[in-house]
Every structure is written in structure tokens, then in C-alpha cells.
Amino acid sequence: MGRKKDPEVVKARIRKHTKTWALKAKYGLTIEQRDAIVAEQSNECAVCRQPLSDNARLVHIDHCHATMKVRGILCSWCNRGLGNFFDDPTKLYLAIDYLAAHQ
């Protein structure tokens, strides 16, 4: 009978493999390329400049939905914010004007 494997080790390997496959399939990136982008951004969100979390669920690869070209790495808040404005700069400018008018 074979050795029993630690279930947590198995889960970690599956997550790493899945993450590697997803990065390559969705964005054409290797983990090393993703890490290089994070390093270029000084381990900060490309939008708000807050430190990126070690929790992968809180870090997102921002990309153009039309071209799938990677733009940067964002925190989950900024990623949701851009998504809620449908990546439309005009809507973002209108939101800025609105906030400025109501300060």
C-alpha cells in the first residue's frame, strides 16, 4: 500500500497547477511574468497604490476584455470599481466630477 499524502499538500499542488494553467490559458502569462509585473508595481495595486495582499483571492489581473491584454495587477476593490464602470473612462470622469461637486 502506498504512502498517504497530506491532503493539504495535495490541495496546495492542485491550486498551484490550476493557477499556473489559468494564468497561461486566460492571460498568456507564466507565474514568473505575473510576479515580474507585481515587482514592477512595487507590490502595490496599479490604481490605488495600496500594498497587494498575499491572499491570491484579493489580487486580480486587470486586462482589456476586448483584447485580453494584461494592463496590470489590482487589488480586489479597484478591480471591482473598474468593472462596475465597465472600463469606461467617461463614466469614471463623470464619477470624479460628481464626487468633486459634493465635497
Residue frames as a rotation matrix with the C-alpha (Angstrom) as fourth column:
MET 1
0.579 0.815 0.000 0.00
0.815 -0.579 0.000 0.00
0.000 0.000 -1.000 0.00
GLY 2
-0.078 -0.628 0.774 1.31
0.589 -0.655 -0.472 3.48
0.804 0.419 0.422 -0.89
ARG 3
-0.788 -0.265 -0.556 2.08
0.607 -0.480 -0.633 6.27
-0.099 -0.836 0.539 1.50
LYS 4
0.406 0.912 -0.055 -0.79
0.908 -0.409 -0.093 8.53
-0.107 -0.013 -0.994 2.43
LYS 5
-0.538 -0.539 0.648 -0.29
0.629 -0.769 -0.116 12.06
0.561 0.345 0.752 1.19
ASP 6
-0.659 0.257 -0.706 -1.06
0.471 -0.591 -0.655 15.04
-0.586 -0.764 0.268 3.35
PRO 7
0.175 0.834 0.524 -4.38
0.968 -0.049 -0.246 16.37
-0.180 0.550 -0.815 1.98
GLU 8
0.710 0.059 -0.701 -3.25
0.124 -0.991 0.043 19.98
-0.693 -0.117 -0.712 2.47
VAL 9
-0.388 -0.905 -0.174 -0.11
-0.178 -0.112 0.978 19.36
-0.904 0.410 -0.118 0.39
VAL 10
-0.545 0.269 0.794 -2.22
0.776 0.520 0.357 17.78
-0.317 0.810 -0.493 -2.34
LYS 11
0.573 0.816 -0.071 -4.66
0.753 -0.559 -0.348 20.73
-0.324 0.146 -0.935 -2.29
ALA 12
0.371 -0.516 -0.772 -1.76
-0.166 -0.855 0.492 23.21
-0.913 -0.054 -0.403 -2.49
ARG 13
-0.698 -0.656 0.286 -0.30
0.121 0.286 0.951 21.37
-0.705 0.699 -0.120 -5.50
ILE 14
-0.171 0.727 0.665 -3.67
0.972 0.234 -0.005 21.32
-0.159 0.645 -0.747 -7.25
ARG 15
0.725 0.435 -0.535 -4.18
0.412 -0.895 -0.169 25.05
-0.552 -0.099 -0.828 -6.56
LYS 16
-0.071 -0.840 -0.538 -0.70
-0.251 -0.507 0.824 25.85
-0.965 0.194 -0.175 -7.88
HIS 17
-0.756 -0.181 0.629 -1.26
0.478 0.504 0.719 23.76
-0.448 0.844 -0.295 -11.02
THR 18
0.206 0.929 0.306 -4.71
0.963 -0.137 -0.233 25.28
-0.175 0.343 -0.923 -11.56
LYS 19
0.607 -0.043 -0.794 -3.36
0.107 -0.985 0.135 28.80
-0.787 -0.167 -0.593 -11.03
THR 20
-0.488 -0.864 -0.121 -0.50
-0.107 -0.078 0.991 28.12
-0.866 0.497 -0.054 -13.48
TRP 21
-0.601 0.322 0.732 -2.87
0.769 0.481 0.421 26.71
-0.217 0.816 -0.536 -16.08
ALA 22
0.473 0.874 -0.111 -5.41
0.824 -0.483 -0.297 29.51
-0.313 0.049 -0.949 -15.64
LEU 23
0.250 -0.465 -0.849 -2.79
-0.075 -0.884 0.462 32.24
-0.965 -0.051 -0.256 -15.94
LYS 24
-0.783 -0.616 0.086 -1.48
-0.007 0.147 0.989 30.75
-0.622 0.774 -0.120 -19.17
ALA 25
-0.486 0.658 0.575 -4.89
0.867 0.445 0.223 29.92
-0.109 0.607 -0.787 -20.62
LYS 26
0.526 0.815 -0.242 -6.64
0.791 -0.574 -0.212 33.19
-0.312 -0.080 -0.947 -19.77
TYR 27
0.864 -0.169 -0.475 -3.87
-0.123 -0.984 0.126 35.75
-0.489 -0.050 -0.871 -19.98
GLY 28
0.792 -0.611 -0.016 -0.89
0.190 0.271 -0.944 34.07
0.581 0.744 0.331 -21.66
LEU 29
0.329 -0.654 0.681 1.18
-0.810 -0.566 -0.152 34.67
0.485 -0.502 -0.716 -18.52
THR 30
-0.032 -0.396 -0.918 3.51
0.414 0.830 -0.373 32.47
0.910 -0.392 0.137 -16.54
ILE 31
0.759 0.242 -0.605 3.69
0.646 -0.157 0.747 32.82
0.086 -0.958 -0.275 -12.77
GLU 32
-0.196 -0.930 -0.311 7.13
0.888 -0.303 0.347 34.39
-0.417 -0.208 0.885 -13.24
GLN 33
-0.623 0.036 0.782 5.73
0.525 -0.721 0.451 37.01
0.580 0.692 0.430 -15.64
ARG 34
0.505 0.857 0.105 2.91
0.398 -0.339 0.852 37.79
0.766 -0.388 -0.513 -13.21
ASP 35
0.560 -0.369 -0.742 5.41
0.783 -0.056 0.619 38.12
-0.270 -0.928 0.258 -10.37
ALA 36
-0.562 -0.786 0.256 7.54
0.826 -0.515 0.231 40.46
-0.049 0.341 0.939 -12.53
ILE 37
-0.146 0.604 0.783 4.52
0.352 -0.708 0.612 42.73
0.925 0.365 -0.109 -13.07
VAL 38
0.813 0.436 -0.385 3.86
0.478 -0.124 0.870 42.77
0.332 -0.891 -0.309 -9.33
ALA 39
0.096 -0.872 -0.480 7.53
0.905 -0.125 0.407 43.64
-0.415 -0.473 0.777 -8.71
GLU 40
-0.597 -0.267 0.757 7.38
0.661 -0.698 0.276 46.46
0.455 0.665 0.593 -11.31
GLN 41
0.239 0.799 0.552 4.42
0.104 -0.586 0.804 47.84
0.966 -0.134 -0.223 -9.36
SER 42
-0.624 -0.589 0.513 6.44
-0.463 -0.249 -0.851 47.66
0.629 -0.768 -0.117 -6.09
ASN 43
-0.783 0.381 -0.492 3.94
0.544 0.802 -0.245 45.06
0.301 -0.460 -0.835 -4.80
GLU 44
-0.675 0.588 -0.446 1.21
-0.076 -0.656 -0.751 47.71
-0.734 -0.473 0.487 -4.90
CYS 45
0.230 0.848 0.478 -2.14
0.709 0.191 -0.679 47.93
-0.667 0.495 -0.557 -6.67
ALA 46
-0.575 -0.485 0.659 -1.65
0.818 -0.366 0.444 49.69
0.026 0.795 0.607 -10.03
VAL 47
0.103 0.702 0.704 -4.58
0.501 -0.648 0.573 52.03
0.859 0.294 -0.419 -9.27
CYS 48
0.879 0.409 0.244 -4.71
0.009 -0.527 0.850 52.87
0.476 -0.745 -0.467 -5.55
ARG 49
0.039 -0.992 0.119 -1.06
-0.374 -0.125 -0.919 52.06
0.927 -0.008 -0.376 -4.72
GLN 50
0.489 0.135 0.862 -2.03
-0.864 0.214 0.456 50.13
-0.123 -0.968 0.221 -1.58
PRO 51
-0.615 -0.764 0.195 0.09
-0.736 0.645 0.207 47.04
-0.284 -0.017 -0.959 -0.83
LEU 52
0.028 0.576 -0.817 -1.13
-0.697 0.596 0.397 43.91
0.716 0.559 0.418 -2.61
SER 53
0.483 0.275 0.832 -2.30
-0.831 0.444 0.336 41.12
-0.277 -0.853 0.442 -0.33
ASP 54
-0.727 -0.682 0.082 -0.61
-0.648 0.721 0.246 37.75
-0.227 0.125 -0.966 -0.05
ASN 55
-0.231 0.751 0.618 -4.10
0.089 0.649 -0.755 36.29
-0.969 -0.119 -0.217 -0.44
ALA 56
-0.931 -0.225 0.289 -4.50
0.276 0.089 0.957 35.38
-0.241 0.970 -0.021 -4.13
ARG 57
-0.125 0.967 0.222 -8.26
0.992 0.121 0.035 35.94
0.007 0.225 -0.974 -3.91
LEU 58
0.555 0.323 -0.767 -7.66
0.481 -0.876 -0.021 39.61
-0.679 -0.358 -0.641 -3.17
VAL 59
-0.354 -0.738 -0.575 -5.29
-0.284 -0.501 0.817 40.17
-0.891 0.453 -0.032 -6.12
HIS 60
0.570 0.678 0.464 -6.59
0.313 0.343 -0.885 40.41
-0.760 0.650 -0.017 -9.68
ILE 61
-0.644 -0.691 0.328 -5.02
0.549 -0.120 0.827 40.51
-0.532 0.713 0.457 -13.11
ASP 62
0.235 0.698 -0.676 -6.54
-0.093 -0.676 -0.731 43.51
-0.967 0.235 -0.094 -14.85
HIS 63
-0.736 -0.431 0.522 -6.99
0.440 0.281 0.853 43.11
-0.514 0.858 -0.018 -18.57
CYS 64
-0.578 0.547 -0.606 -8.81
-0.768 -0.615 0.177 44.63
-0.276 0.568 0.775 -21.51
HIS 65
-0.082 0.633 0.770 -11.89
-0.139 0.757 -0.638 42.50
-0.987 -0.159 0.026 -22.11
ALA 66
0.800 0.364 -0.477 -11.79
-0.481 -0.087 -0.872 43.17
-0.359 0.927 0.106 -25.87
THR 67
0.414 -0.738 -0.533 -8.15
-0.694 0.123 -0.710 42.22
0.589 0.663 -0.461 -26.44
MET 68
0.934 -0.041 -0.354 -7.39
0.263 0.750 0.607 40.23
0.241 -0.660 0.712 -23.26
LYS 69
0.030 -0.964 0.265 -4.18
0.262 -0.248 -0.933 42.27
0.965 0.097 0.245 -23.00
VAL 70
0.298 -0.019 -0.954 -2.94
0.949 0.116 0.294 42.47
0.105 -0.993 0.052 -19.40
ARG 71
0.523 -0.044 0.851 -2.82
0.096 -0.989 -0.110 46.03
0.847 0.139 -0.513 -18.04
GLY 72
-0.425 -0.669 0.610 -1.61
-0.603 -0.293 -0.742 45.42
0.675 -0.683 -0.279 -14.50
ILE 73
-0.452 0.239 -0.859 -2.31
0.628 0.770 -0.116 43.81
0.634 -0.592 -0.498 -11.15
LEU 74
-0.293 0.482 0.826 -5.05
-0.464 -0.826 0.318 45.30
0.836 -0.290 0.466 -8.97
CYS 75
-0.946 0.190 0.261 -6.48
-0.187 0.335 -0.924 44.85
-0.263 -0.923 -0.281 -5.52
SER 76
-0.608 0.762 0.221 -9.99
0.793 0.596 0.126 43.41
-0.035 0.252 -0.967 -5.48
TRP 77
0.077 0.664 -0.744 -11.56
0.509 -0.668 -0.544 46.80
-0.857 -0.337 -0.389 -4.65
CYS 78
-0.311 -0.255 -0.916 -10.04
-0.526 -0.756 0.389 48.60
-0.792 0.602 0.101 -7.64
ASN 79
-0.996 -0.036 0.086 -10.75
0.044 0.631 0.774 45.65
-0.082 0.775 -0.627 -9.92
ARG 80
-0.301 0.954 -0.012 -14.43
0.908 0.282 -0.309 45.72
-0.292 -0.104 -0.951 -8.91
GLY 81
0.039 0.284 -0.958 -14.54
0.139 -0.951 -0.276 49.50
-0.989 -0.123 -0.077 -9.26
LEU 82
-0.707 -0.345 -0.617 -13.27
-0.537 -0.306 0.786 49.43
-0.460 0.887 0.031 -12.83
GLY 83
-0.913 0.387 0.130 -15.62
0.401 0.792 0.461 46.57
0.075 0.473 -0.878 -13.63
ASN 84
-0.142 0.907 -0.395 -18.60
0.777 -0.145 -0.612 48.43
-0.613 -0.394 -0.685 -12.18
PHE 85
0.159 0.127 -0.979 -17.81
-0.323 -0.931 -0.173 51.32
-0.933 0.343 -0.107 -14.52
PHE 86
0.815 0.226 0.533 -17.41
0.316 0.598 -0.737 48.87
-0.485 0.769 0.416 -17.44
ASP 87
-0.122 -0.982 0.140 -13.82
0.801 -0.014 0.599 50.11
-0.586 0.186 0.788 -18.00
ASP 88
0.357 0.368 0.859 -15.32
0.835 -0.537 -0.117 53.30
0.418 0.759 -0.499 -19.44
PRO 89
-0.662 -0.712 -0.234 -13.13
0.744 -0.584 -0.325 56.39
0.094 -0.389 0.916 -18.80
THR 90
-0.535 0.528 0.660 -16.08
-0.093 -0.813 0.575 58.72
0.840 0.246 0.484 -19.50
LYS 91
0.551 0.779 -0.299 -18.09
0.191 0.231 0.954 57.15
0.812 -0.583 -0.021 -16.68
LEU 92
0.122 -0.601 -0.790 -15.09
0.985 0.168 0.024 57.38
0.118 -0.781 0.613 -14.37
TYR 93
-0.836 -0.405 0.370 -14.61
0.403 -0.911 -0.086 61.09
0.372 0.078 0.925 -15.21
LEU 94
-0.064 0.903 0.424 -18.31
-0.171 -0.429 0.887 61.70
0.983 -0.016 0.182 -14.53
ALA 95
0.607 0.230 -0.761 -17.93
0.619 0.464 0.634 59.97
0.499 -0.855 0.139 -11.16
ILE 96
-0.434 -0.830 -0.350 -14.92
0.897 -0.362 -0.253 62.18
0.084 -0.424 0.902 -10.35
ASP 97
-0.714 0.234 0.660 -16.90
0.004 -0.941 0.338 65.30
0.700 0.244 0.671 -11.27
TYR 98
0.373 0.919 -0.128 -19.80
0.064 0.112 0.992 64.11
0.926 -0.378 -0.017 -9.12
LEU 99
0.361 -0.301 -0.883 -17.56
0.908 0.330 0.259 63.48
0.213 -0.895 0.393 -6.11
ALA 100
-0.717 -0.693 0.072 -15.80
0.670 -0.715 -0.201 66.82
0.191 -0.096 0.977 -6.53
ALA 101
-0.438 0.633 0.638 -19.12
-0.116 -0.744 0.658 68.68
0.891 0.215 0.399 -6.72
HIS 102
0.620 0.782 -0.064 -20.31
-0.101 0.160 0.982 67.07
0.778 -0.602 0.178 -3.48
GLN 103
-0.264 -0.778 -0.570 -17.29
0.670 0.277 -0.689 67.51
0.694 -0.564 0.448 -1.25
